Amino acid sequence: MKNLFFVLAFVFSISLQAQEDASLKSQTIQLIKATGATQMFEDVITQIGNMVPEDKKPDYLKEAKGTLDQLYTDLAQVYMNEFSEEEIVELNKFYQTELGKKLSASQSKLSQKGMVIGQSWGMKLQQIAQKYM
């Protein structure tokens, strides 16, 4: 009887932990989507899809969008390793504010402009490095 109690307690604690992990994962995915990542991922799918013939695009889009759930799950794990549950909750609160929504809406444009600036800077660094070779 004592062993049965310990087994039931163990199973119950695992069940609670799994529910807490699922809740945190869900909150984390909500955060990732709130950051504007959804639009960036859609842009990538569209950009790569431009190489696909028109008659095959519907199948491509269906399969490509089918990869998003796993992508969000993988990214959520990265976020959960970096941020505590309390921090994820606070970040979600921020992205519900007007400023957070503005940042989210601007994220794709900021990333694109940032890449152009970064590429230009990289070329300058290459020129500087070549002077010293």
N, C-alpha and C positions, 0 to 999 in steps of 0.2 A: 504494500500500500504506500509506503514511504517513497519507494522508487517511482511509482506511478505519479505521485505528487510532484517529484522533481522533474520528471519527463514533461508533465503538463505545464509546469512553470517555465521550463526551458523553451518549449514550443510557443507558449504565450509571449515570452520575451522576444523571441525571434520574429514573431508576427508583428509585435509592436514596433520593433526596429525597422522591419520592412515597410510598414505604413509610414513611419517617420521619414525614411529614406525616399519613399515615393512622393511624399508631400514636399520635401526639400527639392527633389529633382523637378517636380512640377513648378515650384516657385522659381527655380533657377532657369528653367526653360522660358517661363513667363518673362523673366528679366532679360534673357538673351533676345527674345523677340521684341521687347520694349526698347532695346538699344538701337533699333533700326536694322538689325542683322537680317530680318526677313526680306526687306527690300533689296539689300545687297545680294543675298542668295538668289532672289528672283532675277536680278540683273545678270548675275553670272550664268544662270540657267538660260536666259534669253540670249546672252552674248555667245555662249558656246553653241546654242541651238541655231544660230545664224549659219552654221556650217552644215546643218542637216537639211536635206532636200525637203521642200514644202510638203510633199505627199507623206513623208515619214515624221513630220513635226509633232502631230498629235501623240503618236506612240512615244517619241522621244520625251515630250513634255510630261507625259504620264509617268514614265519610268524615272526621269530626272527628279521630278517633284516627290516621287516615292522614296528618294534617298534622304529627304529632309528630316524625317523623324529620327533616323539614326544619327544624322549630323547634329541635331539638337541634343540628343542624348549624350553623344561624345563630348560636345562642348559643355554641357551641363556638368559633366564630371570634372572637366578642367576648372570651371568656375567654383565648384564645390570644394575642390582641393585648395583653391586660392582664397576663398572667402568663407567666413563663418555663416551659419544660418541667420544670425542677427544682421550681419552685413548685407546678405542677400535681401532680407526683408526691407532694410533701409534703402537699398538701391532701388528696389521695386517701388517704394514710396516716392523716391525722387523722380522716377520716370513717369509717375502719375501727375506730377506737378506741371505747370505750364512750361517752366524752363526745361524740365526733363523731356516733355513732348517736343519742344522746339529742337533740342539736341538730337533726339531720335529722328525727327523728320529731316534734319540736316546731315545726319551721319554719312549717308551715301555720297552726297556732294562733297563733304569735307574729306572723306577718304580718297575720292578721285583727285581732288585738287592737291591733297597731301602727297599722293603718289607722284604727280607731275613735279612737284617741288622736290621731292626726294630723289627722283631720277636726275633732275638738273643738278642737284647737290652732289650726287654720286659721280656725275661726269666731271664736275669741278675737282672732286677729290682724285679722280683718275689722272687728271692733268697735273695736279700737284705732285702725285706720286711719281709720275713719269719724269718730272724734273729731277728727282732724286735717284733715279735708276741708272 
